[in-house]
Amino acid sequence: MSRAVLSLGSNLGDRLAHLRSAVAGFGPAVVAVSPVYETAPWGVEDQPDFLNAVLVVAADDVDEWGWLRRGQELERAAERIRERRWGPRTLDVDVVTVDGVRSDDPELLLPHPGTAARATVLVPWLDVEPDAVLPGRGPVAALRDALPVEELAGVRLRADLDLGSGPGTGPLGS
């Protein structure tokens, strides 16, 4: 069984619909879906705010490359255009970690670089997996707690937005 943590983001078009399309696209592999957060852009700041969420997915027949390829397929389906690094996008699916696998391949760096410093990933990840550990970096809660207050303040829960209900949503074990 392969288990992955995926980070979702969208700041163009119908942001919520793009995130929902990713959840639907992973289908029965979805184990948990975080609440939706609205966040200021990171890296390139002259663009619209993002909606972000985290998925935990698991399947018998998928490895880290399979999760990456599926995320890329969903980005293409959302008509993502890569014009500039950290630029605006309809859908971004990042593979954060897969079963503690480490990869230095430029196409699939694992764990995903920068995760330890991004509240946009750490905060929603903790909603679905309170005891999460980022391989090589430690407990996700400790990483979140080490972030600057202003970084955390920029991650705003959107309780009015929902990525789905029923099996596969909410915290693990719920």
C-alpha positions as CSV (number, residue, x, y, z in Angstrom):
1,M,0.0,0.0,0.0
2,S,1.4,3.4,-1.0
3,R,0.4,6.4,1.0
4,A,1.0,10.0,-0.1
5,V,0.3,13.5,1.2
6,L,-0.6,15.9,-1.6
7,S,-0.9,19.7,-1.4
8,L,-3.5,21.4,-3.6
9,G,-3.7,25.0,-4.7
10,S,-5.6,27.2,-7.1
11,N,-5.8,31.0,-7.7
12,L,-7.2,31.3,-11.2
13,G,-10.8,30.7,-12.4
14,D,-13.2,28.9,-10.2
15,R,-10.7,28.0,-7.5
16,L,-13.0,25.8,-5.5
17,A,-14.1,23.9,-8.5
18,H,-10.5,23.2,-9.4
19,L,-9.7,21.9,-6.0
20,R,-12.9,19.7,-6.1
21,S,-11.8,18.4,-9.5
22,A,-8.5,17.2,-7.9
23,V,-10.3,15.5,-5.0
24,A,-12.7,13.8,-7.5
25,G,-9.7,12.9,-9.8
26,F,-8.0,10.9,-7.0
27,G,-11.3,9.1,-6.5
28,P,-11.4,6.1,-4.1
29,A,-7.7,6.6,-3.3
30,V,-8.7,9.6,-1.1
31,V,-8.3,8.8,2.5
32,A,-8.6,12.3,4.0
33,V,-9.4,15.9,2.8
34,S,-8.4,18.9,4.8
35,P,-10.6,22.0,5.2
36,V,-10.0,24.8,2.6
37,Y,-7.8,27.7,3.4
38,E,-7.3,31.0,1.6
39,T,-3.7,32.2,1.5
40,A,-1.7,35.1,0.1
41,P,0.5,34.2,-2.8
42,W,4.0,32.9,-2.0
43,G,7.1,33.6,-4.2
44,V,5.4,35.8,-6.7
45,E,3.2,38.2,-4.8
46,D,1.4,40.1,-7.6
47,Q,-1.3,37.6,-8.2
48,P,-4.7,36.6,-6.7
49,D,-5.0,34.8,-3.3
50,F,-4.9,31.0,-3.4
51,L,-7.3,28.4,-2.0
52,N,-5.3,25.5,-0.5
53,A,-6.0,22.1,0.9
54,V,-4.2,18.8,1.6
55,L,-5.2,15.3,0.6
56,V,-4.0,12.0,2.0
57,V,-4.3,9.3,-0.6
58,A,-3.5,5.6,-0.6
59,A,-3.5,2.8,-3.1
60,D,-2.0,-0.6,-3.7
61,D,-0.9,-0.1,-7.3
62,V,0.6,3.5,-7.1
63,D,4.2,4.6,-6.3
64,E,5.5,8.1,-5.9
65,W,5.8,8.5,-9.7
66,G,2.2,7.4,-10.1
67,W,1.0,10.0,-7.6
68,L,3.1,12.6,-9.5
69,R,1.7,11.6,-12.9
70,R,-1.9,11.6,-11.7
71,G,-1.5,15.1,-10.2
72,Q,0.0,16.3,-13.5
73,E,-2.9,14.8,-15.4
74,L,-5.3,16.7,-13.2
75,E,-3.4,19.9,-13.7
76,R,-3.6,19.5,-17.5
77,A,-7.3,18.8,-17.2
78,A,-7.6,22.1,-15.3
79,E,-5.7,23.7,-18.2
80,R,-2.8,24.8,-16.1
81,I,-0.2,26.9,-17.9
82,R,3.3,27.1,-16.5
83,E,4.4,30.6,-17.5
84,R,6.6,31.5,-14.5
85,R,7.7,29.8,-11.4
86,W,5.4,30.3,-8.4
87,G,3.0,32.2,-10.8
88,P,-0.7,32.0,-10.9
89,R,-2.4,28.7,-11.8
90,T,-5.7,27.0,-12.1
91,L,-4.5,23.9,-10.2
92,D,-1.3,22.9,-8.5
93,V,-0.9,19.4,-7.2
94,D,2.3,18.9,-5.3
95,V,3.5,15.5,-3.9
96,V,4.6,16.4,-0.4
97,T,5.7,12.9,0.8
98,V,5.1,9.3,-0.1
99,D,5.8,6.6,2.5
100,G,9.0,8.4,3.7
101,V,10.6,8.0,0.3
102,R,13.5,10.3,-0.5
103,S,14.1,11.4,-4.0
104,D,16.7,13.8,-5.5
105,D,15.3,13.5,-9.0
106,P,14.7,17.0,-10.3
107,E,11.3,16.0,-11.5
108,L,10.2,14.5,-8.2
109,L,12.0,15.9,-5.1
110,L,10.8,14.2,-2.0
111,P,9.9,15.3,0.5
112,H,8.7,18.3,-1.5
113,P,11.2,21.2,-1.0
114,G,10.1,24.1,1.1
115,T,7.3,22.2,2.8
116,A,8.9,22.8,6.2
117,A,8.6,26.5,5.8
118,R,5.1,26.7,4.2
119,A,2.1,27.3,6.4
120,T,-0.1,26.7,3.3
121,V,0.9,23.0,3.5
122,L,1.6,22.5,7.2
123,V,-1.7,24.0,8.6
124,P,-4.1,22.0,6.5
125,W,-1.9,18.8,6.8
126,L,-2.3,19.0,10.6
127,D,-6.1,19.1,10.2
128,V,-6.1,15.7,8.7
129,E,-3.1,14.2,10.4
130,P,-2.3,15.8,13.8
131,D,0.7,13.5,14.4
132,A,2.2,14.0,10.9
133,V,6.0,13.8,10.5
134,L,7.8,15.3,7.6
135,P,10.6,12.9,6.7
136,G,14.0,14.3,7.6
137,R,12.5,17.4,9.3
138,G,10.4,16.1,12.2
139,P,6.9,16.6,13.5
140,V,4.7,18.8,11.3
141,A,3.3,20.5,14.4
142,A,6.7,21.6,15.6
143,L,7.5,22.9,12.1
144,R,4.3,24.9,12.1
145,D,5.0,26.2,15.6
146,A,8.4,27.5,14.4
147,L,6.9,29.6,11.6
148,P,6.7,33.4,12.0
149,V,3.3,34.6,13.3
150,E,2.7,36.6,10.2
151,E,3.2,33.5,8.0
152,L,0.5,31.7,10.1
153,A,-1.8,34.7,10.1
154,G,-1.8,34.6,6.2
155,V,-3.5,31.1,6.3
156,R,-7.2,31.8,6.8
157,L,-9.7,28.9,7.3
158,R,-12.6,29.1,4.8
159,A,-15.2,27.2,6.8
160,D,-17.8,28.3,4.2
161,L,-16.1,26.2,1.5
162,D,-16.2,22.4,1.4
163,L,-14.4,19.9,-0.8
164,G,-16.8,17.2,-0.2
165,S,-18.5,15.2,2.5
166,G,-18.8,11.6,3.4
167,P,-16.2,8.8,3.3
168,G,-12.7,10.0,2.6
169,T,-13.1,13.5,4.0
170,G,-12.0,14.9,7.3
171,P,-9.2,13.7,9.6
172,L,-7.8,10.2,9.4
173,G,-9.8,7.8,11.3
174,S,-13.0,9.9,11.3
